[in-house]
Amino acid sequence: MLLEQDARPGVKLAGIGYEAYKVRLPNRSARRGKSGGFRVIYQERAGQIVLLLLIYAKTDRADIPNDVIVRVIEDTS
């Protein structure tokens, strides 16, 4: 697993004040590749815990605003 090797899959989200990442995953059933696939937003805590914050299909929803991501992070703290 990449996290065990101290790698962080995805792109670090900027401008939210927390260390969180967004990963693009393909949706094989929709046959659209990564661009029309799923988005997973996660946060690593204490070097051992990976917290799934949000998952959504890009075809169903545009990007999640930063304030929504921050609210989810703060609600899980």
N, CA and C atoms as a LAMMPS dump frame, in Angstrom:
ITEM: TIMESTEP
0
ITEM: NUMBER OF ATOMS
231
ITEM: BOX BOUNDS ff ff ff
-5.0000000000000000e+02 5.0000000000000000e+02
-5.0000000000000000e+02 5.0000000000000000e+02
-5.0000000000000000e+02 5.0000000000000000e+02
ITEM: ATOMS id mol type element x y z
1 1 1 N 0.843 -1.174 0
2 1 2 C 0 0 0
3 1 3 C 0.892 1.242 0
4 2 1 N 0.507 2.236 -0.758
5 2 2 C 1.318 3.447 -0.884
6 2 3 C 1.499 4.18 0.435
7 3 1 N 0.455 4.215 1.26
8 3 2 C 0.563 4.923 2.534
9 3 3 C 1.574 4.265 3.461
10 4 1 N 1.684 2.95 3.389
11 4 2 C 2.674 2.249 4.194
12 4 3 C 4.091 2.623 3.77
13 5 1 N 4.253 3.033 2.532
14 5 2 C 5.552 3.448 2.019
15 5 3 C 5.74 4.956 2.166
16 6 1 N 4.875 5.603 2.931
17 6 2 C 4.912 7.044 3.19
18 6 3 C 4.637 7.875 1.942
19 7 1 N 3.887 7.33 0.998
20 7 2 C 3.459 8.069 -0.186
21 7 3 C 1.998 8.479 0.007
22 8 1 N 1.614 9.57 -0.58
23 8 2 C 0.238 10.059 -0.475
24 8 3 C -0.382 10.062 -1.863
25 9 1 N -1.216 9.079 -2.17
26 9 2 C -1.843 9.059 -3.496
27 9 3 C -2.727 10.281 -3.693
28 10 1 N -2.776 10.753 -4.916
29 10 2 C -3.642 11.868 -5.249
30 10 3 C -2.937 13.202 -5.155
31 11 1 N -3.752 14.241 -5.167
32 11 2 C -3.277 15.613 -5.159
33 11 3 C -3.623 16.248 -3.815
34 12 1 N -2.644 16.908 -3.214
35 12 2 C -2.899 17.601 -1.95
36 12 3 C -3.802 18.8 -2.228
37 13 1 N -4.863 18.924 -1.442
38 13 2 C -5.802 20.031 -1.62
39 13 3 C -5.216 21.303 -1.04
40 14 1 N -5.259 22.359 -1.793
41 14 2 C -4.71 23.647 -1.363
42 14 3 C -5.838 24.545 -0.85
43 15 1 N -5.483 25.424 0.061
44 15 2 C -6.406 26.452 0.499
45 15 3 C -7.461 26.023 1.499
46 16 1 N -7.273 24.871 2.149
47 16 2 C -8.278 24.458 3.128
48 16 3 C -7.756 24.482 4.557
49 17 1 N -6.456 24.641 4.727
50 17 2 C -5.886 24.721 6.068
51 17 3 C -5.673 23.375 6.747
52 18 1 N -5.921 22.304 6.043
53 18 2 C -5.707 20.942 6.54
54 18 3 C -4.985 20.161 5.467
55 19 1 N -4.338 19.092 5.878
56 19 2 C -3.683 18.227 4.912
57 19 3 C -4.672 17.146 4.487
58 20 1 N -5.198 17.313 3.292
59 20 2 C -6.155 16.354 2.734
60 20 3 C -5.825 16.172 1.261
61 21 1 N -6.246 15.051 0.711
62 21 2 C -5.883 14.692 -0.65
63 21 3 C -7.11 14.268 -1.44
64 22 1 N -7.04 14.506 -2.766
65 22 2 C -8.102 14.066 -3.668
66 22 3 C -7.511 13.09 -4.669
67 23 1 N -8.144 11.928 -4.79
68 23 2 C -7.707 10.887 -5.716
69 23 3 C -8.783 10.704 -6.775
70 24 1 N -8.351 10.605 -8.017
71 24 2 C -9.272 10.323 -9.125
72 24 3 C -9.221 8.834 -9.425
73 25 1 N -10.387 8.197 -9.465
74 25 2 C -10.47 6.767 -9.751
75 25 3 C -11.376 6.541 -10.949
76 26 1 N -11.037 5.605 -11.813
77 26 2 C -11.89 5.343 -12.968
78 26 3 C -13.203 4.677 -12.556
79 27 1 N -14.234 4.921 -13.338
80 27 2 C -15.523 4.26 -13.162
81 27 3 C -15.661 3.297 -14.332
82 28 1 N -15.267 2.08 -14.117
83 28 2 C -15.25 1.101 -15.212
84 28 3 C -16.639 0.821 -15.77
85 29 1 N -17.653 0.896 -14.934
86 29 2 C -19.007 0.618 -15.431
87 29 3 C -19.501 1.725 -16.366
88 30 1 N -19.016 2.948 -16.193
89 30 2 C -19.42 4.057 -17.064
90 30 3 C -18.496 4.18 -18.274
91 31 1 N -17.378 3.463 -18.245
92 31 2 C -16.404 3.469 -19.346
93 31 3 C -15.977 4.896 -19.716
94 32 1 N -15.661 5.681 -18.696
95 32 2 C -15.274 7.066 -18.948
96 32 3 C -13.871 7.368 -18.458
97 33 1 N -13.181 6.412 -17.886
98 33 2 C -11.832 6.651 -17.389
99 33 3 C -11.843 7.503 -16.139
100 34 1 N -10.685 8.074 -15.81
101 34 2 C -10.57 8.851 -14.579
102 34 3 C -11.318 10.176 -14.653
103 35 1 N -11.375 10.8 -15.832
104 35 2 C -11.993 12.127 -15.924
105 35 3 C -13.484 12.085 -15.589
106 36 1 N -14.16 11.014 -15.897
107 36 2 C -15.577 10.886 -15.588
108 36 3 C -15.832 9.904 -14.467
109 37 1 N -14.799 9.58 -13.729
110 37 2 C -14.896 8.564 -12.69
111 37 3 C -15.255 9.113 -11.33
112 38 1 N -14.698 8.499 -10.309
113 38 2 C -14.989 8.861 -8.927
114 38 3 C -13.904 9.766 -8.37
115 39 1 N -14.283 10.551 -7.381
116 39 2 C -13.337 11.351 -6.621
117 39 3 C -13.416 10.902 -5.17
118 40 1 N -12.263 10.68 -4.575
119 40 2 C -12.179 10.297 -3.173
120 40 3 C -11.347 11.368 -2.475
121 41 1 N -11.897 11.934 -1.423
122 41 2 C -11.163 12.906 -0.621
123 41 3 C -10.901 12.262 0.727
124 42 1 N -9.613 12.227 1.101
125 42 2 C -9.241 11.556 2.344
126 42 3 C -8.241 12.396 3.117
127 43 1 N -8.081 12.034 4.374
128 43 2 C -7.127 12.697 5.252
129 43 3 C -6.4 11.629 6.046
130 44 1 N -5.102 11.818 6.192
131 44 2 C -4.324 10.928 7.046
132 44 3 C -4.171 11.603 8.403
133 45 1 N -4.364 10.835 9.452
134 45 2 C -4.229 11.371 10.807
135 45 3 C -3.269 10.512 11.609
136 46 1 N -2.4 11.166 12.335
137 46 2 C -1.47 10.513 13.273
138 46 3 C -0.587 9.468 12.593
139 47 1 N -0.402 9.582 11.293
140 47 2 C 0.485 8.674 10.59
141 47 3 C -0.016 7.25 10.476
142 48 1 N -1.197 6.957 11.023
143 48 2 C -1.685 5.578 11.011
144 48 3 C -3.132 5.447 10.563
145 49 1 N -3.872 6.51 10.618
146 49 2 C -5.307 6.446 10.329
147 49 3 C -5.581 7.177 9.022
148 50 1 N -6.301 6.532 8.125
149 50 2 C -6.747 7.173 6.904
150 50 3 C -8.253 7.332 7.015
151 51 1 N -8.695 8.569 6.954
152 51 2 C -10.102 8.887 7.127
153 51 3 C -10.706 9.258 5.782
154 52 1 N -11.654 8.466 5.318
155 52 2 C -12.373 8.767 4.089
156 52 3 C -13.356 9.888 4.396
157 53 1 N -13.182 11.016 3.745
158 53 2 C -14.031 12.171 4.002
159 53 3 C -15.224 12.225 3.054
160 54 1 N -14.956 12.082 1.77
161 54 2 C -16.011 12.178 0.758
162 54 3 C -15.679 11.269 -0.413
163 55 1 N -16.707 10.749 -1.051
164 55 2 C -16.551 10.045 -2.316
165 55 3 C -17.751 10.415 -3.17
166 56 1 N -17.483 10.733 -4.442
167 56 2 C -18.575 11.124 -5.323
168 56 3 C -18.195 10.827 -6.766
169 57 1 N -19.206 10.681 -7.595
170 57 2 C -18.988 10.456 -9.019
171 57 3 C -18.897 11.812 -9.708
172 58 1 N -17.87 12.008 -10.497
173 58 2 C -17.672 13.274 -11.192
174 58 3 C -18.815 13.534 -12.171
175 59 1 N -19.431 12.481 -12.682
176 59 2 C -20.549 12.654 -13.612
177 59 3 C -21.795 13.171 -12.91
178 60 1 N -21.895 12.961 -11.578
179 60 2 C -23.065 13.402 -10.816
180 60 3 C -22.883 14.755 -10.156
181 61 1 N -21.643 15.161 -9.955
182 61 2 C -21.401 16.36 -9.161
183 61 3 C -20.109 17.036 -9.607
184 62 1 N -20.126 18.356 -9.604
185 62 2 C -18.905 19.122 -9.876
186 62 3 C -17.994 19.025 -8.652
187 63 1 N -16.892 19.728 -8.679
188 63 2 C -15.986 19.719 -7.534
189 63 3 C -16.685 20.165 -6.256
190 64 1 N -16.241 19.618 -5.144
191 64 2 C -16.766 19.975 -3.828
192 64 3 C -16.078 21.264 -3.378
193 65 1 N -16.832 22.279 -2.959
194 65 2 C -16.205 23.52 -2.489
195 65 3 C -15.356 23.284 -1.239
196 66 1 N -14.295 24.08 -1.11
197 66 2 C -13.39 23.936 0.029
198 66 3 C -14.099 24.064 1.365
199 67 1 N -15.082 24.956 1.477
200 67 2 C -15.756 25.127 2.772
201 67 3 C -16.509 23.866 3.183
202 68 1 N -16.998 23.107 2.223
203 68 2 C -17.682 21.845 2.539
204 68 3 C -16.669 20.821 3.045
205 69 1 N -15.516 20.757 2.404
206 69 2 C -14.471 19.829 2.839
207 69 3 C -13.999 20.182 4.243
208 70 1 N -13.792 21.464 4.511
209 70 2 C -13.37 21.909 5.837
210 70 3 C -14.429 21.53 6.88
211 71 1 N -15.683 21.715 6.566
212 71 2 C -16.757 21.369 7.515
213 71 3 C -16.754 19.875 7.82
214 72 1 N -16.549 19.048 6.808
215 72 2 C -16.493 17.595 7.03
216 72 3 C -15.306 17.245 7.928
217 73 1 N -14.156 17.842 7.662
218 73 2 C -12.966 17.586 8.485
219 73 3 C -13.226 17.99 9.921
220 74 1 N -13.775 19.162 10.12
221 74 2 C -14.009 19.645 11.485
222 74 3 C -15.088 18.837 12.207
223 75 1 N -16.061 18.334 11.468
224 75 2 C -17.103 17.503 12.078
225 75 3 C -16.569 16.139 12.494
226 76 1 N -15.479 15.685 11.889
227 76 2 C -14.916 14.38 12.236
228 76 3 C -13.811 14.472 13.274
229 77 1 N -13.467 15.68 13.67
230 77 2 C -12.386 15.859 14.657
231 77 3 C -12.868 15.589 16.068
